Amino acid sequence: GQLLALVGPSGAGKSTVLRCIAGLHKATKGQICSKGKDWFNSKKRYNLTPQQRRVGFVFQHYALFPHLTVTQNIQLANSDSSDDRNAENLLKKVHLEGLELRYPKKLSGGQQQRVAVARALARRPKVLLLDEPFSAVDQVTRRKLYRELLSLRKLLAMPIILVTHDLEESALLADRIALLHKGEILQ
């Protein structure tokens, strides 16, 4: 249930670490495990597919499908797409009730970010990965989203990994901070 922030300058490898955890990028060596179960192990030549890892991923620019409504974007990530109640519950968790039928272009940046979080949670993930989720919104919206993430964390019983280049943001949100530089954890 902890939130780990990966902090570092552009090109430090923060997003690559997230993509490796999600199985979207194969590391050349190392080990990735969750709750004692290997997801990737280069020595054993073992590598679970992204689908087998059950990871919720919020991309930097949200990656919402523009031709789908809010509810359809969320249902797409759910293995049981007929479960409308799950989408409704997730929309309540991220404070988007009443916007179910809107398309992404009709949403503010903060609303799009919350749809992306709801979609990531629809997979019922074992870990939630956030790749600079606040970078595309203004400062006022960002502060509001910080509060919402802190509130949402209390409802989630899963580890969260946040990528950011902002030390202040990581100090505000994270339980632990890892400082990355050129693919190495410095501190």
TORROVO-646599 format. One line per field, with one value per residue: residue number from 1; residue in one letter; x, y, z of N, C-alpha, C in turn. Coordinates in pm, whole numbers, padded with zeros to 5 digits. Each point is the difference from the previous one (the first is absolute). Layout:
<rs>
drennu	c(NUM_...) .
pati	c(A_...) .
n_x	c(X_...) .
n_y	c(Y_...) .
n_z	c(Z_...) .
ca_x	c(X_...) .
ca_y	c(Y_...) .
ca_z	c(Z_...) .
c_x	c(X_...) .
c_y	c(Y_...) .
c_z	c(Z_...) .
</rs>
This chain:
<rs>
drennu	c(1_2_3_4_5_6_7_8_9_10_11_12_13_14_15_16_17_18_19_20_21_22_23_24_25_26_27_28_29_30_31_32_33_34_35_36_37_38_39_40_41_42_43_44_45_46_47_48_49_50_51_52_53_54_55_56_57_58_59_60_61_62_63_64_65_66_67_68_69_70_71_72_73_74_75_76_77_78_79_80_81_82_83_84_85_86_87_88_89_90_91_92_93_94_95_96_97_98_99_100_101_102_103_104_105_106_107_108_109_110_111_112_113_114_115_116_117_118_119_120_121_122_123_124_125_126_127_128_129_130_131_132_133_134_135_136_137_138_139_140_141_142_143_144_145_146_147_148_149_150_151_152_153_154_155_156_157_158_159_160_161_162_163_164_165_166_167_168_169_170_171_172_173_174_175_176_177_178_179_180_181_182_183_184_185_186_187) .
pati	c(G_Q_L_L_A_L_V_G_P_S_G_A_G_K_S_T_V_L_R_C_I_A_G_L_H_K_A_T_K_G_Q_I_C_S_K_G_K_D_W_F_N_S_K_K_R_Y_N_L_T_P_Q_Q_R_R_V_G_F_V_F_Q_H_Y_A_L_F_P_H_L_T_V_T_Q_N_I_Q_L_A_N_S_D_S_S_D_D_R_N_A_E_N_L_L_K_K_V_H_L_E_G_L_E_L_R_Y_P_K_K_L_S_G_G_Q_Q_Q_R_V_A_V_A_R_A_L_A_R_R_P_K_V_L_L_L_D_E_P_F_S_A_V_D_Q_V_T_R_R_K_L_Y_R_E_L_L_S_L_R_K_L_L_A_M_P_I_I_L_V_T_H_D_L_E_E_S_A_L_L_A_D_R_I_A_L_L_H_K_G_E_I_L_Q) .
n_x	c(00079_00130_00033_00063_00076_00005_00106_00006_00110_-00035_-00037_-00046_-00108_-00065_-00035_00126_00027_-00089_00051_00114_-00044_-00052_00124_-00001_00102_00081_00025_00124_-00008_-00011_-00078_-00123_-00038_-00115_00000_00132_-00080_00086_00024_00124_00076_00101_00039_-00128_00025_-00052_-00113_-00080_-00109_-00022_-00073_00104_00052_-00112_00046_-00028_-00011_00040_-00014_00111_-00041_-00019_00030_-00090_-00096_00029_-00015_00049_-00116_-00022_-00127_-00003_00068_-00083_-00111_00069_00035_-00131_00041_-00087_00003_-00077_00102_-00120_-00035_00093_-00040_-00125_00039_00070_-00105_-00067_00087_-00009_-00120_-00050_-00082_-00085_00123_-00079_-00082_00085_00050_00122_-00031_-00106_00117_00013_00120_-00050_-00109_00078_00075_-00113_-00038_00121_-00013_-00123_00046_00106_-00088_-00060_00129_-00038_00085_00120_00025_00007_00023_00060_-00006_00055_-00093_00081_00082_-00117_00003_-00082_00065_-00109_-00016_00128_-00015_-00107_00070_00094_-00093_-00048_00125_00027_-00117_00027_00121_-00079_-00060_00125_00000_00071_00117_00049_00038_00050_-00001_00101_00013_-00114_00107_-00054_-00036_00119_00053_-00089_00025_00131_-00004_00045_00125_00007_00121_-00043_00111_-00019_-00123_00065_-00030_00002_-00128) .
n_y	c(-00122_-00011_00129_-00051_00105_-00013_00061_00087_00045_00072_-00119_00012_-00033_00105_00051_-00022_00041_00098_00026_-00014_00070_00080_-00028_00132_-00018_-00075_-00013_00043_00049_-00089_00049_-00035_00027_-00063_00036_00002_00046_-00072_00120_00027_-00093_00084_-00032_00002_00110_00071_00010_00048_-00026_00115_-00083_-00078_00118_00026_00087_00098_00057_00112_00013_00059_-00041_-00090_00014_00096_-00088_00086_-00116_-00017_-00024_00076_-00040_00020_00112_00013_-00027_00070_00054_-00010_-00111_00049_00031_-00102_00010_00054_-00083_-00082_00033_-00018_-00111_-00032_00037_-00065_-00103_00029_00005_-00093_-00012_-00046_-00051_-00099_00086_00072_00067_-00056_00033_-00050_-00054_00054_00055_00062_00024_00031_00067_00044_00020_00047_00062_00038_00028_00057_00052_00017_-00006_00063_00101_-00060_00088_00124_00020_00109_00024_00079_-00048_00085_-00047_-00052_00028_00104_00097_00073_-00051_00021_00112_00021_-00036_00076_00089_-00007_00005_00095_00049_-00015_00039_00070_00007_00017_-00130_00089_-00047_00121_00006_00114_00031_00073_00121_00011_00043_00120_-00034_-00056_00106_00063_-00081_-00013_-00131_-00036_00046_-00032_00047_00013_-00054_00015_-00028_00076_-00072_00132_00016) .
n_z	c(00000_-00011_00000_-00105_00017_-00132_00048_-00098_-00063_-00105_-00046_00125_-00071_00049_-00117_-00028_00123_-00016_-00120_00066_00102_-00092_-00039_-00012_00082_-00071_00127_-00009_00124_00098_00098_-00035_00125_00020_00126_-00027_-00096_-00069_-00049_00039_-00060_-00023_00124_00034_-00071_00098_-00072_00096_-00070_-00064_-00075_00014_-00018_-00062_-00088_00084_-00119_00059_-00132_-00036_-00117_00100_-00130_00013_-00027_-00099_-00061_00123_00058_00106_00002_-00129_00027_00103_-00067_-00087_00115_00014_00056_00087_-00130_00036_00080_-00024_00100_-00050_-00122_00042_00064_-00108_-00074_00092_-00005_-00131_00057_-00081_00103_-00092_-00012_00030_-00060_00070_-00102_-00008_-00124_00065_00038_00120_00010_00105_-00073_-00104_00085_00052_-00126_-00027_00116_-00028_-00122_00058_00082_-00118_-00021_00111_-00013_-00009_-00098_00045_-00129_00046_-00131_00090_00082_00063_-00092_-00038_00130_00016_00062_-00023_-00122_-00016_00071_-00076_-00107_00057_00039_-00125_-00044_00089_-00038_-00128_00036_00079_-00119_-00040_-00015_-00068_-00039_00012_-00128_00043_-00129_00043_-00046_00069_00066_-00018_-00123_-00017_00059_-00074_-00104_00002_00025_-00123_-00012_-00129_00015_-00123_-00051_-00130_00037_00086_00106_00016_00033) .
ca_x	c(-00079_00085_00026_00141_00024_00126_00029_00124_-00012_-00040_00099_00061_-00047_-00119_-00109_00046_-00023_-00143_-00032_00053_-00090_-00125_00025_-00005_00140_00073_00131_00106_00034_-00062_-00115_-00118_-00094_-00109_-00045_00079_-00016_00077_-00064_00112_00126_00090_00080_-00087_-00062_-00143_-00057_-00145_-00054_-00068_-00133_00015_00052_-00110_00051_-00073_00100_-00049_00105_00020_-00103_-00123_-00028_-00144_-00046_-00085_-00130_-00077_-00045_00068_-00034_00059_00144_00020_-00042_00098_00105_-00061_-00016_-00143_-00043_-00143_-00016_-00021_00012_00141_00033_-00066_00072_00130_-00025_-00025_00129_00082_-00085_-00041_-00139_-00069_00076_00014_-00022_00086_00120_00118_00022_-00094_00041_00119_00118_-00015_-00102_00061_00092_-00079_-00051_00114_00019_-00112_00024_00109_-00053_-00100_00068_00022_00144_00078_00082_-00042_00114_-00039_00113_-00016_-00142_-00042_00078_-00078_-00105_00048_00041_-00117_-00056_00099_-00016_-00125_00024_00083_-00090_-00082_00084_00020_-00126_-00020_00097_-00057_-00095_00070_00093_00100_00112_-00010_00129_-00020_00117_-00005_00129_-00025_00029_-00105_-00114_00027_00001_-00138_-00084_00061_00052_00143_00047_00124_00059_00063_00085_00058_-00043_00047_-00056_00107_-00037) .
ca_y	c(00122_00120_00071_00025_00097_-00006_00140_00023_00087_-00064_-00095_-00076_-00138_-00017_-00061_-00133_-00089_-00031_-00087_-00133_-00059_-00033_-00100_00065_00008_-00110_00035_-00091_-00084_00038_-00074_00075_-00092_00059_-00089_-00122_-00074_00059_00048_-00004_-00043_-00025_-00121_-00117_00022_-00002_00131_00000_00098_00110_-00043_-00085_00078_00075_00130_00119_00094_00131_00058_00144_00075_-00071_-00103_-00031_-00017_00117_-00039_-00070_00082_-00025_-00136_-00097_-00003_-00077_-00138_-00064_-00059_-00100_-00129_-00019_00132_00021_00041_00145_00046_00023_00130_00102_00008_00065_00142_00062_00010_00109_00120_00034_-00036_00090_00022_-00134_-00002_00098_-00045_00066_00139_00086_-00001_00077_-00083_-00069_-00104_-00106_-00072_-00085_-00112_-00090_-00072_-00095_-00108_-00082_-00075_-00095_-00129_-00059_-00026_-00031_00119_00115_00076_00135_00060_00146_00023_00137_00092_00063_00086_00125_-00009_-00008_-00135_-00093_-00004_-00072_-00140_-00053_-00033_-00114_-00119_-00034_-00056_-00127_-00096_-00061_-00101_-00103_-00083_-00045_00093_00099_00056_00128_00058_00146_00069_00104_-00045_00048_-00089_-00131_00014_00017_-00116_-00133_-00055_-00020_00065_-00053_00097_-00069_00076_-00089_-00138_-00049_00064_00066_00014) .
ca_z	c(00000_00001_-00125_-00027_-00107_-00073_-00031_-00071_-00117_-00125_-00050_00109_-00006_00085_-00077_-00043_00114_00002_-00114_00032_00100_-00068_-00102_-00131_-00042_00063_00054_-00043_00114_00125_00050_00041_00065_00077_00107_-00003_-00126_-00110_-00123_-00094_00061_-00114_00024_-00026_-00132_00030_-00028_-00017_-00094_00070_00043_00117_00114_00062_00037_-00043_-00048_-00044_-00082_00016_-00072_00031_-00101_-00010_-00137_-00025_-00057_00104_00113_00127_00043_-00093_00026_00123_-00023_-00087_00083_00086_-00068_-00015_-00048_00024_00139_00007_00139_00029_-00058_00083_00128_-00025_-00025_00131_00071_-00055_-00001_-00137_-00023_-00091_-00124_-00059_-00145_-00069_-00071_00057_-00046_00072_00140_00035_00023_00128_-00018_-00080_00087_00090_-00081_-00019_00127_00012_-00096_00054_00113_-00050_-00020_00133_-00004_00120_00020_-00082_-00050_-00042_-00072_-00001_-00028_00025_-00083_-00106_00057_00060_00140_00087_-00018_00054_00146_00026_-00031_00108_00111_-00040_00002_00141_00047_-00069_00056_00121_-00044_-00077_00076_-00097_-00016_-00107_-00037_-00066_-00066_-00004_00008_00098_00136_00089_-00022_00059_00145_00042_-00028_00013_00125_-00026_-00123_-00059_-00091_-00113_-00091_-00101_00024_00130_00120_00075_00141) .
c_x	c(00082_00008_00149_00009_00137_00026_00133_-00022_-00050_00112_00065_-00041_-00126_-00113_00036_-00020_-00148_-00038_00054_-00091_-00129_00017_-00007_00139_00074_00137_00104_00044_-00072_-00118_-00109_-00094_-00103_-00050_00069_-00009_00075_-00092_00104_00124_00093_00083_-00080_-00064_-00152_-00055_-00150_-00041_-00063_-00137_00008_00043_-00108_00049_-00095_00101_-00070_00116_00003_-00109_-00131_-00041_-00146_-00037_-00101_-00140_-00088_-00040_00083_-00025_00064_00151_00029_-00032_00100_00109_-00051_-00021_-00148_-00061_-00148_-00026_-00008_00017_00144_00043_-00061_00074_00134_-00018_-00030_00131_00084_-00080_-00038_-00145_-00064_00072_00016_-00005_00084_00118_00119_00020_-00092_00032_00119_00117_-00009_-00102_00055_00095_-00076_-00064_00112_00027_-00112_00019_00110_-00051_-00102_00061_00017_00149_00060_00092_-00052_00124_-00047_00121_-00025_-00146_-00046_00067_-00083_-00112_00062_00022_-00120_-00062_00094_-00015_-00126_00018_00091_-00089_-00084_00081_00025_-00125_-00023_00092_-00056_-00098_00067_00096_00102_00115_-00024_00141_-00026_00132_-00019_00142_-00005_00020_-00108_-00124_00022_00001_-00141_-00079_00057_00035_00151_00034_00129_00048_00076_00085_00068_-00029_00042_-00072_00116_-00029_-00142) .
c_y	c(00126_00063_00030_00099_-00024_00141_00009_00088_-00079_-00091_-00086_-00147_-00027_-00071_-00139_-00101_-00039_-00096_-00141_-00070_-00046_-00109_00055_00017_-00112_00048_-00100_-00093_00051_-00086_00099_-00101_00079_-00104_-00136_-00081_00074_00043_-00004_-00043_-00039_-00127_-00126_00006_-00009_00141_-00013_00106_00115_-00041_-00085_00078_00078_00133_00108_00106_00129_00067_00152_00081_-00078_-00107_-00044_-00014_00110_-00035_-00076_00097_-00033_-00144_-00104_-00010_-00085_-00148_-00075_-00072_-00112_-00129_-00034_00133_00026_00051_00152_00053_00026_00136_00112_00019_00070_00149_00074_00019_00117_00128_00047_-00042_00105_00023_-00130_00000_00101_-00068_00077_00145_00099_00007_00091_-00096_-00080_-00112_-00116_-00085_-00094_-00117_-00102_-00080_-00103_-00118_-00093_-00088_-00105_-00138_-00077_-00036_-00038_00116_00108_00081_00132_00068_00150_00040_00144_00101_00076_00091_00123_-00019_-00015_-00140_-00104_-00014_-00077_-00150_-00066_-00045_-00123_-00130_-00045_-00064_-00139_-00109_-00072_-00113_-00119_-00077_-00058_00098_00092_00051_00121_00048_00152_00055_00107_-00054_00044_-00090_-00135_00007_00011_-00131_-00135_-00038_-00016_00064_-00069_00102_-00074_00096_-00101_-00147_-00060_00073_00056_00003_-00046) .
c_z	c(00000_-00138_-00007_-00114_-00060_-00052_-00073_-00120_-00121_-00047_00108_00000_00079_-00075_-00050_00112_00006_-00112_00022_00101_-00066_-00105_-00141_-00059_00073_00044_-00050_00112_00123_00036_00038_00064_00078_00099_-00008_-00128_-00111_-00114_-00112_00077_-00114_00019_-00031_-00139_00009_-00019_-00022_-00103_00079_00054_00127_00125_00074_00060_-00051_-00037_-00045_-00071_00015_-00069_-00006_-00100_-00001_-00147_-00031_-00052_00100_00110_00123_00046_-00091_00018_00123_-00023_-00087_00079_00089_-00077_-00021_-00040_00021_00142_00011_00141_00038_-00054_00083_00132_-00017_-00026_00130_00075_-00049_-00022_-00141_-00030_-00092_-00132_-00079_-00152_-00076_-00067_00054_-00043_00071_00149_00021_00019_00129_-00008_-00082_00085_00093_-00074_-00019_00128_00017_-00095_00050_00115_-00043_-00023_00130_00014_00134_00035_-00094_-00036_-00057_-00063_-00019_-00028_00016_-00093_-00103_00053_00065_00150_00094_-00008_00060_00151_00039_-00023_00104_00116_-00032_00002_00144_00060_-00061_00057_00121_-00036_-00069_00090_-00097_-00004_-00120_-00027_-00087_-00058_-00006_-00006_00108_00142_00099_-00010_00066_00152_00056_-00006_00045_00143_-00009_-00134_-00043_-00102_-00109_-00081_-00092_00031_00132_00112_00080_00149_00020) .
</rs>
